[in-house]
Amino acid sequence: MRPVAGGRGLARAAAGLLLGLVVGVAAVAVHPWWWGLLLAVAASSATLLALPRGVARVTYAVAWAIVVALAATPRPTGGYAIAGDVAGYVMIAWAVLMVVVATATVSRAASGAGGAHPGE
Protein backbone atom coordinates (compact mmCIF):
# COMPACT_ATOMS: atom_id res chain seq x y z
CA MET A 1 0.00 0.00 0.00
CA ARG A 2 1.30 3.44 -0.84
CA PRO A 3 1.73 5.92 1.97
CA VAL A 4 -1.18 8.29 2.29
CA ALA A 5 0.27 11.39 0.70
CA GLY A 6 -1.55 14.56 -0.12
CA GLY A 7 -5.06 15.68 0.61
CA ARG A 8 -6.78 13.15 -1.64
CA GLY A 9 -5.48 10.08 0.21
CA LEU A 10 -6.09 11.69 3.57
CA ALA A 11 -9.65 12.56 2.57
CA ARG A 12 -10.28 8.97 1.48
CA ALA A 13 -8.88 7.68 4.76
CA ALA A 14 -11.05 10.06 6.77
CA ALA A 15 -14.14 9.16 4.74
CA GLY A 16 -13.49 5.45 5.21
CA LEU A 17 -12.96 5.93 8.93
CA LEU A 18 -16.14 7.96 9.40
CA LEU A 19 -18.19 5.57 7.26
CA GLY A 20 -16.85 2.57 9.16
CA LEU A 21 -17.77 4.11 12.50
CA VAL A 22 -21.30 5.00 11.39
CA VAL A 23 -22.06 1.68 9.69
CA GLY A 24 -20.45 -0.24 12.56
CA VAL A 25 -22.60 1.48 15.19
CA ALA A 26 -25.71 0.86 13.11
CA ALA A 27 -24.76 -2.81 12.65
CA VAL A 28 -24.22 -3.27 16.39
CA ALA A 29 -27.56 -1.61 17.10
CA VAL A 30 -29.64 -3.94 14.90
CA HIS A 31 -27.70 -7.23 15.10
CA PRO A 32 -29.73 -8.84 17.95
CA TRP A 33 -32.70 -9.44 15.62
CA TRP A 34 -32.35 -12.04 12.85
CA TRP A 35 -33.30 -9.54 10.17
CA GLY A 36 -30.96 -6.97 11.72
CA LEU A 37 -28.03 -9.38 11.59
CA LEU A 38 -28.72 -10.09 7.92
CA LEU A 39 -29.01 -6.37 7.24
CA ALA A 40 -25.82 -5.60 9.18
CA VAL A 41 -23.81 -8.22 7.31
CA ALA A 42 -25.24 -7.32 3.89
CA ALA A 43 -24.94 -3.54 4.27
CA SER A 44 -21.47 -3.71 5.77
CA SER A 45 -20.21 -6.05 3.06
CA ALA A 46 -21.81 -4.06 0.25
CA THR A 47 -20.24 -0.87 1.55
CA LEU A 48 -16.85 -2.55 1.84
CA LEU A 49 -16.98 -3.80 -1.74
CA ALA A 50 -18.33 -0.49 -3.07
CA LEU A 51 -15.39 1.46 -1.69
CA PRO A 52 -12.33 1.81 -3.92
CA ARG A 53 -9.42 -0.48 -3.20
CA GLY A 54 -6.81 1.01 -0.95
CA VAL A 55 -6.84 3.24 2.07
CA ALA A 56 -10.58 3.98 2.10
CA ARG A 57 -11.51 0.29 2.13
CA VAL A 58 -8.93 -0.61 4.78
CA THR A 59 -9.83 2.26 7.12
CA TYR A 60 -13.54 1.42 6.72
CA ALA A 61 -12.99 -2.22 7.68
CA VAL A 62 -10.70 -1.37 10.60
CA ALA A 63 -13.10 1.24 11.97
CA TRP A 64 -16.01 -1.22 11.66
CA ALA A 65 -13.98 -3.88 13.47
CA ILE A 66 -13.02 -1.43 16.23
CA VAL A 67 -16.69 -0.61 16.84
CA VAL A 68 -17.50 -4.32 17.08
CA ALA A 69 -14.53 -4.97 19.37
CA LEU A 70 -15.50 -2.12 21.69
CA ALA A 71 -19.10 -3.33 21.75
CA ALA A 72 -17.96 -6.84 22.66
CA THR A 73 -15.90 -5.74 25.67
CA PRO A 74 -17.55 -5.74 29.11
CA ARG A 75 -18.90 -2.48 30.51
CA PRO A 76 -17.99 -1.27 34.01
CA THR A 77 -21.64 -1.62 34.99
CA GLY A 78 -21.79 -5.14 33.56
CA GLY A 79 -23.19 -6.44 30.32
CA TYR A 80 -22.17 -6.30 26.70
CA ALA A 81 -23.52 -4.61 23.59
CA ILE A 82 -22.58 -7.76 21.68
CA ALA A 83 -23.52 -10.88 23.61
CA GLY A 84 -21.85 -14.27 23.49
CA ASP A 85 -24.55 -15.81 21.33
CA VAL A 86 -24.64 -16.85 17.68
CA ALA A 87 -25.39 -13.32 16.47
CA GLY A 88 -22.54 -11.92 18.53
CA TYR A 89 -20.06 -14.47 17.25
CA VAL A 90 -21.19 -13.80 13.68
CA MET A 91 -20.51 -10.10 14.18
CA ILE A 92 -17.04 -10.75 15.61
CA ALA A 93 -16.17 -13.21 12.84
CA TRP A 94 -17.51 -10.80 10.21
CA ALA A 95 -15.32 -8.01 11.59
CA VAL A 96 -12.23 -10.19 11.20
CA LEU A 97 -13.33 -11.28 7.73
CA MET A 98 -13.89 -7.70 6.59
CA VAL A 99 -10.40 -6.66 7.69
CA VAL A 100 -8.90 -9.67 5.91
CA VAL A 101 -10.84 -8.94 2.70
CA ALA A 102 -9.96 -5.24 2.82
CA THR A 103 -6.25 -5.91 3.20
CA ALA A 104 -6.24 -8.76 0.67
CA THR A 105 -7.91 -6.67 -2.02
CA VAL A 106 -5.51 -3.75 -1.89
CA SER A 107 -4.59 -3.28 -5.53
CA ARG A 108 -1.36 -4.82 -6.70
CA ALA A 109 -0.31 -1.59 -8.41
CA ALA A 110 -0.52 0.28 -5.11
CA SER A 111 1.64 -2.29 -3.34
CA GLY A 112 4.31 -2.49 -6.02
CA ALA A 113 7.49 -0.45 -5.95
CA GLY A 114 6.96 0.65 -9.53
CA GLY A 115 9.44 -1.78 -11.04
CA ALA A 116 8.90 -5.08 -12.74
CA HIS A 117 8.49 -8.11 -10.54
CA PRO A 118 11.03 -10.89 -10.95
CA GLY A 119 9.85 -13.71 -13.17
CA GLU A 120 7.36 -11.64 -15.16
N, C-alpha and C positions, 0 to 999 in steps of 0.2 A: 504494500500500500504506500502510495506517495505521502509525504508529509503534507499536512494541511497548510498550504501556503496561500496567502492572499485572502481577500474578503469573500470570494466565491466559495472556497472550501470551508471557511469558517462559518459562513451562512448555512451551508448544507449540513454541517455538523450540528449547529444550533437548532436547525429545523428538525433534524432527526431526533435530537435529544428531547425537544419539546413534544414532538409527536409521540415518541415512545412513552413519555411520562403520562400524557393524556390518555392514550389508548390503553396503557397498562392499568391506570387507575379505573378506567371504565370496565376493563376485563375483570379485574378483581371484584368490582362491585356487583357484577351480574353472574359470576361463575357458580354460585351455589345452586342455581336452578339449571335443569338439564338444557333448556333452550338457551340460557345465558352462557353456559359453557360452550355450546356449539357456536354461538354468536361470537364469543370472545376468541375462540380458536380461529374461526373463519375470518373475522375482521382483522385480527392481528396478523395472520398469515398473508392475507390479501394486501394489507398495507406494506408488509415487509417486501413482498415481491413486486409491488408497484413502485417502490423507491428505486432510484438509480443505484447501480452497483457502486460500492465505495464507502466513503465516510458517512454518508447519510444513512445508508442501510445498517452499517455496523453500530452507529450511535443509537439508532432507533431500537435495535435488538437489545443492546446493552442496557439502555434506559428502561425498556419493558421488563427485562430480567431483574433489574434492581428493584423496581416496584414490586414484583412478585416476591423477591427475596425479603424485602422489608415487611411485606404483608404476611409472610410465613413465619416471621420471628415472633416470639412471645412478647406480649405487652406487660408493662410493670403491674398493671391491674389484673392481669391474667387474661387468657384467651388469645385467639389468633384471628386474623382476617381471612387467612387461608387455613382451613382445618386439615387434619390428617385423614381425609377420606379420599375416595376415588377422584372426585373433582379437584381436590387440592393437589393430589399427586399428578394429575394430568396438567394442571397449570405449571407446576414446578418442572415437569419433564418438557413441556412445551417451551418454557423459557430457555432451557438449555439447548433444545433443538433449534430455536430461532437464532441464538447466538452462533451456533455451529454453522447453520445455513448462511447467515450473514457473512461470516468470515470465510467460508468456503467459496462463496460466489463473488468475492472481490475479483474484479477483472484482472486477467493475466497481464494486460498492457500496463495497468497501474502498478503491478508488483514487479515488473521487469526493470532492469537497470538501463534499458534503452538499447543494449547491444543484442547481438544474436545469441541464442542459447546453444551450448555445445550439442552437436549431434543433429542439428536441424539443417 
